[in-house]
């Protein structure tokens, strides 16, 4: 009978072995580590069984790339992690939607993120966008890359500080398998979606419409429009006088887009 501990096969000699029994071999001080058993955090009294995969991760110490990836494989299972790590997602627009989509997919371990925006961070962005006061005046591409690397330094980031228009859509997204549309302007949204659906029909596009104000969170949904086009939001509530964009609903919609990207990466079908 065997278990795997930090990617090393180890015999399991007794049926009543607990995490606490083996923790001393891998942790100088058990309180400084988190123990994952089959991807889920476990307590010291957890009984081990043949085939268990255990990973001890330092709570506060920085970990190298190999340890990080091994931890993610344990957290997700290897099959899920490998798909996520190989994925290529483009994020068009890094405002309230895009800056939050990017950080969520970065935390999730998406291996290749393409960040696209022309603008700089300004103080009016801070009520809903994933930036800080210290980043005022930075290009949003650079600020978003900085935020992602602060939580996951081991993914590939491509930054394009550019305006997306009819002259560059054909070439800008060639390396991306999934594109999250995150523009503020309705015409820009339509141009991106319609051009990609027509000229690069193999791409998966996740767009958004309707997330302003403070109406019910439950109105924000993910809808499958076609096999290659998904729309998140309530499809109604637009930003206007008396109905501003606010962090909660914008971030909920961004989470829908990020989750749909992960579902597509993992070949989950949306009805």
C-alpha positions, -999 to 999 in steps of 0.1 A, spaced: 0 0 0 13 34 -10 6 71 -7 23 100 -25 37 128 -4 50 160 -21 53 140 -53 73 111 -37 58 76 -34 59 64 2 47 31 17 17 31 40 25 5 65 -4 10 90 -41 14 84 -45 39 112 -18 63 100 -28 100 103 -14 132 87 2 139 121 22 107 120 40 117 88 40 155 92 72 156 112 91 141 82 82 170 60 75 200 82 99 216 107 69 230 124 35 217 115 17 249 123 36 267 95 22 244 68 -11 236 52 -17 200 44 -36 191 12 -50 156 8 -63 149 -26 -66 186 -33 -85 195 -1 -71 211 31 -71 185 59 -65 185 96 -37 166 114 -60 138 126 -71 129 90 -67 91 85 -47 82 54 -57 55 30 -39 38 1 -36 61 -30 -39 94 -11 -19 123 -25 -6 146 2 11 179 -3 26 200 25 28 237 15 45 264 35 19 290 47 41 320 46 73 311 27 77 319 -10 77 287 -31 96 280 -63 80 272 -96 82 235 -93 67 235 -58 40 259 -70 30 237 -99 30 205 -78 8 222 -53 -16 233 -80 -17 198 -95 -26 184 -61 -52 211 -55 -69 206 -89 -59 170 -98 -32 167 -126 -57 164 -155 -75 196 -146 -43 216 -138 -26 206 -171 -56 219 -191 -57 252 -172 -19 257 -174 -19 251 -212 -49 275 -219 -46 308 -238 -71 335 -229 -72 370 -242 -88 398 -222 -99 427 -244 -103 457 -221 -89 460 -185 -115 481 -168 -141 469 -142 -146 436 -160 -113 429 -175 -90 438 -146 -111 415 -124 -113 387 -150 -75 388 -153 -68 385 -116 -93 356 -112 -78 337 -142 -43 344 -130 -51 330 -95 -67 300 -112 -34 293 -130 -44 299 -166 -10 295 -182 -11 322 -209 -30 355 -204 -31 382 -231 -38 416 -216 -51 443 -240 -60 479 -232 -49 514 -244 -57 533 -212 -40 544 -179 -53 539 -144 -71 570 -131 -88 578 -98 -123 573 -112 -114 536 -118 -109 527 -82 -145 522 -73 -148 490 -93 -115 481 -111 -87 459 -96 -61 487 -92 -47 506 -62 -38 542 -56 -2 534 -60 -9 524 -96 -25 557 -107 -10 568 -140 3 533 -150 -9 517 -182 -36 492 -173 -17 465 -191 13 470 -169 -7 475 -137 -27 443 -143 4 423 -151 19 436 -118 -12 425 -99 -12 390 -114 25 385 -108 20 395 -72 -2 364 -66 11 340 -94 45 348 -109 46 315 -129 23 322 -158 31 338 -192 17 373 -197 15 391 -230 8 429 -228 -6 449 -258 -11 485 -249 -32 493 -279 -67 503 -290 -86 474 -305 -101 485 -339 -109 472 -374 -72 475 -384 -58 450 -358 -85 426 -347 -75 401 -374 -40 397 -360 -42 407 -324 -60 376 -311 -44 349 -333 -27 332 -304 -57 332 -281 -82 303 -279 -107 321 -257 -114 359 -257 -131 377 -229 -147 409 -242 -146 436 -215 -151 469 -232 -172 498 -219 -184 510 -253 -212 492 -271 -198 498 -306 -164 484 -296 -181 453 -281 -201 447 -313 -170 453 -335 -149 428 -316 -176 401 -313 -189 403 -349 -154 404 -364 -141 374 -345 -173 354 -351 -170 361 -388 -132 359 -394 -120 336 -366 -150 313 -360 -129 287 -341 -124 312 -312 -146 311 -281 -159 345 -272 -173 355 -238 -189 389 -238 -208 410 -212 -239 432 -212 -258 446 -183 -242 449 -149 -246 485 -138 -263 497 -105 -273 477 -75 -302 456 -88 -304 419 -78 -272 399 -82 -294 369 -93 -303 388 -125 -267 384 -138 -264 351 -157 -243 333 -183 -261 325 -215 -250 304 -244 -258 322 -276 -240 298 -299 -214 271 -295 -187 298 -297 -204 328 -282 -214 333 -245 -230 364 -230 -228 373 -193 -249 399 -174 -285 408 -171 -286 421 -208 -306 452 -197 -290 474 -170 -266 499 -186 -246 527 -170 -264 560 -171 -273 590 -149 -285 576 -116 -273 541 -124 -236 540 -121 -212 511 -124 -204 497 -89 -180 471 -78 -203 443 -66 -224 437 -98 -194 444 -121 -173 419 -102 -201 393 -102 -203 397 -140 -165 394 -143 -167 363 -122 -193 348 -146 -169 355 -175 -139 341 -158 -158 310 -147 -171 305 -182 -136 307 -195 -126 279 -171 -156 258 -181 -146 261 -218 -109 252 -209 -122 221 -191 -146 211 -219 -177 216 -198 -209 221 -218 -232 251 -211 -269 247 -219 
